[in-house]
Amino acid sequence: TALLDGSAQAIDRVPPEQLPALEDQEGVELVSATGIESVNLWVRPGRLPLWDENINFRRAVNWSIDRQPLVDSLVLGNSLAATSYLPTNTLFSAPQEPGYTFDPEMATQELEAAGEPDGGPEFELWVAEGFLPRGPEVVQAIVAQMEEVGLRPQVVTSDVAGMIDDIFSDTGTGAMYHLSWSSNGDPNAAAQVYSEQFAWYFGDEDLQALIDQGMTTLDPEAREQVYADLQQHIWEQAWQVPLYNSDFTIAHTSDLAGVVVQPDFRTDFYTAELTE
């Protein structure tokens, strides 16, 4: 409203539901960038023992989600389906194989290999209102796909404070959380969230060693190899559930020229000027 009534020349992180209206609005321009931000279903160690112990169950969950429709129909803008645990615009990020998508046959095979042909136990999947764009809608779409292959997620909708409390409380009940982690484009900043310093670490010593090696390797070619090995390792282990890279869209009036939108969620206005 502020943009359209002229009281603001620019607005930040436009909600997806507003994009179609603004695209057709005379005198308004949209600028989008694919954010250096991973949106995952983050799994809290100890809350879902089957996840901690069984790689086939983790892979089954990853095969139960069709990521492309999430970015095409819900997140919109320049969001991209995740192909690695490092965001797409991160240095040394590389697409991993297999490319997880919604594959009921593969999910069923992995559930059978996990010894859980009926889909395994119920677990809580938390989402916060008013945090990530269309978070509740994204999670509802994911849950419908999970249920189709026999998984048993139970959605808990909260505010951000409630979610954070549940993650870090000794009495927390959530297993998965729809959250994001952004970085400055360096792979070390992106990879740190999977390390022993954070709540999402499952005691994978090989992963921790690769993270540590990336921090201390200076030669560019050697560093690229370290992060290639790291991406392959964590993709194979499937410790978390990568979904997509965020969209970052700002809208501004057409008479504001020189605005630069960065993928690290910074907008540079120092080059901008009002032309009329």
C-alpha positions as CSV (number, residue, x, y, z in Angstrom):
1,T,0.0,0.0,0.0
2,A,2.8,2.4,0.9
3,L,4.4,1.7,-2.5
4,L,1.3,2.2,-4.5
5,D,0.1,5.3,-2.7
6,G,3.5,7.0,-3.2
7,S,4.6,7.2,0.4
8,A,7.4,4.7,-0.2
9,Q,9.7,4.4,-3.2
10,A,10.9,0.8,-2.4
11,I,9.6,-2.2,-0.3
12,D,11.6,-5.1,0.8
13,R,11.1,-8.9,0.3
14,V,7.8,-8.7,-1.5
15,P,5.4,-11.5,-0.4
16,P,4.7,-14.0,-3.2
17,E,1.0,-13.4,-3.2
18,Q,1.7,-9.7,-4.2
19,L,4.0,-10.4,-7.1
20,P,1.3,-10.9,-9.8
21,A,-0.4,-7.7,-8.9
22,L,2.8,-5.7,-8.9
23,E,4.1,-7.2,-12.1
24,D,1.2,-5.5,-13.9
25,Q,1.3,-2.2,-12.0
26,E,2.3,0.8,-14.1
27,G,5.1,2.8,-12.5
28,V,6.4,-0.2,-10.4
29,E,9.4,-2.4,-11.1
30,L,10.3,-5.7,-9.5
31,V,13.9,-6.8,-9.0
32,S,14.5,-10.4,-7.9
33,A,17.6,-12.4,-6.9
34,T,18.0,-16.0,-5.9
35,G,19.0,-15.8,-2.3
36,I,22.1,-17.5,-0.8
37,E,19.8,-19.1,1.6
38,S,18.9,-22.8,2.1
39,V,15.4,-23.5,3.2
40,N,15.3,-27.0,4.7
41,L,13.3,-29.3,6.8
42,W,15.8,-29.3,9.7
43,V,15.7,-32.4,11.9
44,R,16.5,-32.2,15.6
45,P,18.8,-35.0,16.8
46,G,17.2,-37.3,19.4
47,R,13.6,-36.3,18.6
48,L,13.0,-39.0,15.9
49,P,15.3,-41.9,16.7
50,L,14.6,-43.7,13.4
51,W,16.0,-40.7,11.6
52,D,19.1,-40.7,13.6
53,E,19.8,-44.4,13.1
54,N,18.4,-45.3,9.7
55,I,19.8,-43.8,6.4
56,N,17.1,-45.5,4.4
57,F,14.4,-43.7,6.3
58,R,16.1,-40.4,5.8
59,R,16.4,-41.1,2.0
60,A,12.7,-42.1,1.9
61,V,11.7,-38.7,3.3
62,N,13.9,-37.0,0.7
63,W,12.2,-39.0,-2.1
64,S,8.7,-38.0,-0.8
65,I,8.9,-34.3,-1.8
66,D,8.5,-32.6,-5.2
67,R,10.5,-29.4,-4.8
68,Q,9.9,-27.8,-8.2
69,P,6.2,-27.2,-7.7
70,L,7.0,-25.5,-4.4
71,V,9.1,-22.9,-6.1
72,D,6.9,-22.6,-9.2
73,S,3.6,-22.2,-7.5
74,L,4.2,-21.0,-3.9
75,V,7.5,-19.3,-3.3
76,L,7.7,-17.8,-6.8
77,G,10.2,-15.1,-7.8
78,N,13.7,-16.4,-8.4
79,S,13.6,-19.2,-5.9
80,L,15.3,-22.4,-7.1
81,A,14.8,-26.0,-6.0
82,A,17.7,-27.2,-3.9
83,T,20.3,-29.5,-5.7
84,S,22.9,-29.4,-2.9
85,Y,23.2,-28.6,0.8
86,L,25.1,-25.5,-0.2
87,P,22.9,-22.8,-1.7
88,T,23.1,-22.5,-5.5
89,N,24.9,-19.2,-5.5
90,T,27.5,-20.3,-3.0
91,L,31.1,-20.7,-4.2
92,F,31.8,-24.3,-5.3
93,S,28.1,-25.3,-5.0
94,A,27.5,-28.2,-7.4
95,P,24.3,-30.2,-8.2
96,Q,24.3,-33.6,-6.5
97,E,23.0,-37.0,-7.7
98,P,20.5,-38.4,-7.4
99,G,18.3,-35.4,-7.8
100,Y,15.7,-35.9,-5.1
101,T,12.1,-35.3,-6.2
102,F,8.7,-36.9,-5.6
103,D,9.3,-40.6,-6.4
104,P,6.8,-42.8,-4.6
105,E,8.5,-46.0,-5.9
106,M,11.9,-45.0,-4.6
107,A,10.4,-43.8,-1.3
108,T,8.6,-47.1,-0.9
109,Q,11.8,-49.0,-1.6
110,E,13.7,-47.0,1.0
111,L,10.9,-47.5,3.6
112,E,11.0,-51.2,3.1
113,A,14.8,-51.2,3.3
114,A,14.4,-49.2,6.6
115,G,12.1,-51.9,7.9
116,E,9.2,-49.5,8.0
117,P,6.9,-50.5,5.1
118,D,4.0,-48.8,6.8
119,G,5.7,-45.4,6.9
120,G,7.3,-45.3,10.3
121,P,6.2,-43.4,13.4
122,E,4.3,-40.2,13.7
123,F,6.5,-37.1,14.0
124,E,5.9,-33.3,14.4
125,L,6.7,-31.0,11.6
126,W,6.8,-27.4,12.8
127,V,6.2,-24.3,10.7
128,A,6.1,-20.6,11.7
129,E,3.6,-18.1,10.5
130,G,4.9,-14.8,9.3
131,F,8.5,-16.0,8.8
132,L,9.4,-17.6,5.5
133,P,7.1,-16.6,2.6
134,R,4.1,-18.9,2.4
135,G,5.6,-21.2,5.0
136,P,2.4,-22.8,6.1
137,E,1.2,-23.4,2.5
138,V,4.6,-24.9,1.6
139,V,4.5,-27.3,4.6
140,Q,0.9,-28.3,3.8
141,A,1.9,-29.2,0.3
142,I,4.9,-31.2,1.6
143,V,2.7,-33.1,4.1
144,A,0.3,-34.1,1.4
145,Q,3.1,-35.6,-0.6
146,M,4.6,-37.4,2.5
147,E,1.3,-38.9,3.4
148,E,0.9,-40.2,-0.2
149,V,3.9,-42.5,0.4
150,G,2.8,-43.5,3.9
151,L,4.8,-41.1,6.1
152,R,3.0,-39.7,9.1
153,P,3.9,-36.1,9.8
154,Q,1.8,-34.0,12.2
155,V,1.9,-30.3,11.5
156,V,2.4,-27.8,14.3
157,T,2.0,-24.2,13.4
158,S,3.6,-21.6,15.7
159,D,5.2,-18.2,15.8
160,V,8.9,-17.9,15.4
161,A,9.5,-17.5,19.2
162,G,7.5,-20.7,19.9
163,M,9.4,-22.6,17.3
164,I,12.8,-21.5,18.7
165,D,11.7,-22.4,22.2
166,D,10.7,-25.9,21.1
167,I,14.0,-26.5,19.2
168,F,16.2,-25.7,22.1
169,S,14.0,-26.8,25.0
170,D,14.7,-30.1,26.8
171,T,11.0,-30.8,26.6
172,G,10.6,-29.9,22.9
173,T,8.5,-32.3,20.9
174,G,9.2,-31.2,17.3
175,A,11.3,-33.4,15.0
176,M,11.4,-31.3,11.8
177,Y,11.3,-27.6,11.4
178,H,10.7,-25.5,8.2
179,L,13.6,-23.0,8.6
180,S,16.3,-21.3,6.6
181,W,20.0,-20.6,6.8
182,S,21.6,-17.8,4.8
183,S,25.3,-17.1,4.1
184,N,27.5,-14.6,2.4
185,G,28.3,-16.8,-0.5
186,D,31.4,-18.6,1.0
187,P,31.0,-22.3,1.4
188,N,32.4,-22.2,4.9
189,A,29.6,-19.9,6.1
190,A,27.0,-22.2,4.4
191,A,28.4,-25.4,5.8
192,Q,28.8,-24.3,9.4
193,V,25.1,-24.9,10.1
194,Y,25.7,-28.7,9.7
195,S,28.6,-28.7,12.1
196,E,28.8,-29.6,15.8
197,Q,28.4,-25.9,16.7
198,F,24.7,-26.1,15.7
199,A,21.6,-27.9,16.8
200,W,21.4,-30.0,13.6
201,Y,24.6,-32.1,14.1
202,F,24.1,-35.8,14.2
203,G,27.7,-36.7,15.4
204,D,28.9,-37.4,11.8
205,E,32.7,-37.1,12.4
206,D,33.5,-37.5,8.7
207,L,31.3,-34.5,8.0
208,Q,32.9,-32.5,10.8
209,A,36.3,-33.3,9.5
210,L,35.4,-32.0,6.0
211,I,33.9,-28.8,7.5
212,D,37.1,-28.3,9.5
213,Q,39.3,-29.0,6.5
214,G,37.4,-26.4,4.5
215,M,38.1,-23.8,7.1
216,T,41.8,-24.3,6.9
217,T,42.4,-25.1,3.2
218,L,43.6,-22.0,1.3
219,D,44.5,-23.3,-2.1
220,P,41.5,-22.7,-4.3
221,E,41.7,-26.0,-6.2
222,A,42.2,-28.0,-3.0
223,R,39.4,-26.0,-1.3
224,E,37.0,-26.8,-4.2
225,Q,37.8,-30.5,-3.8
226,V,37.1,-30.4,-0.1
227,Y,33.7,-28.8,-0.7
228,A,32.9,-31.3,-3.5
229,D,33.6,-34.1,-1.1
230,L,31.6,-32.4,1.7
231,Q,28.6,-31.9,-0.6
232,Q,28.7,-35.5,-1.8
233,H,29.1,-36.9,1.7
234,I,26.2,-35.0,3.3
235,W,23.9,-35.6,0.2
236,E,24.6,-39.4,0.6
237,Q,23.9,-39.3,4.3
238,A,20.8,-37.1,3.9
239,W,21.0,-35.7,7.4
240,Q,18.6,-32.9,6.6
241,V,15.9,-32.3,3.9
242,P,16.9,-29.6,1.5
243,L,14.0,-27.9,-0.2
244,Y,14.9,-24.7,-2.1
245,N,16.9,-21.5,-2.3
246,S,14.9,-18.5,-1.2
247,D,13.7,-15.7,-3.5
248,F,14.6,-12.1,-2.6
249,T,12.4,-9.6,-4.5
250,I,12.1,-5.9,-3.9
251,A,9.7,-3.5,-5.6
252,H,10.4,0.1,-6.3
253,T,8.9,3.0,-8.2
254,S,10.1,3.4,-11.8
255,D,11.6,6.8,-11.0
256,L,14.0,5.2,-8.6
257,A,17.1,4.2,-10.7
258,G,20.3,2.4,-9.8
259,V,19.0,0.0,-7.1
260,V,21.1,-3.1,-6.8
261,V,19.6,-6.2,-5.2
262,Q,22.2,-8.7,-3.8
263,P,21.7,-12.4,-3.3
264,D,22.8,-12.1,0.4
265,F,19.6,-10.2,1.1
266,R,21.3,-6.8,1.0
267,T,19.9,-4.0,-1.2
268,D,22.4,-1.3,-2.2
269,F,20.8,2.2,-2.4
270,Y,24.0,4.2,-2.5
271,T,24.0,4.1,-6.3
272,A,20.2,4.9,-6.4
273,E,18.6,8.3,-7.3
274,L,15.2,9.6,-8.0
275,T,15.0,10.7,-11.6
276,E,11.8,12.7,-11.4
